Amino acid sequence: MLAIPFYLGFLMAFTLATVAIYLALVKIELI
């Protein structure tokens, strides 16, 4: 039962990390 929340948490963290990296790259391109 713990596998589902763990997977969702990992997926959410991975998504946030991807968005953060994308925004960082956009800022570098804009500067």
C-alpha positions as CSV (number, residue, x, y, z in Angstrom):
1,M,0.0,0.0,0.0
2,L,2.9,2.3,0.6
3,A,4.2,1.9,-2.9
4,I,1.5,4.1,-4.5
5,P,2.1,7.2,-2.3
6,F,5.8,6.8,-2.6
7,Y,5.5,6.6,-6.4
8,L,3.3,9.6,-6.5
9,G,5.7,11.6,-4.3
10,F,8.7,10.6,-6.5
11,L,6.8,11.6,-9.6
12,M,5.8,14.9,-8.1
13,A,9.4,15.6,-7.0
14,F,10.7,14.6,-10.4
15,T,8.2,17.0,-12.1
16,L,9.1,19.9,-9.8
17,A,12.8,19.3,-10.4
18,T,12.2,19.2,-14.2
19,V,10.2,22.5,-14.1
20,A,12.9,24.1,-11.9
21,I,15.7,23.1,-14.3
22,Y,13.6,24.3,-17.3
23,L,12.9,27.7,-15.6
24,A,16.6,28.0,-14.8
25,L,17.5,27.4,-18.5
26,V,14.9,29.9,-19.6
27,K,16.4,32.6,-17.3
28,I,19.9,31.9,-18.6
29,E,18.7,32.3,-22.2
30,L,16.9,35.5,-21.3
31,I,19.9,37.1,-19.7
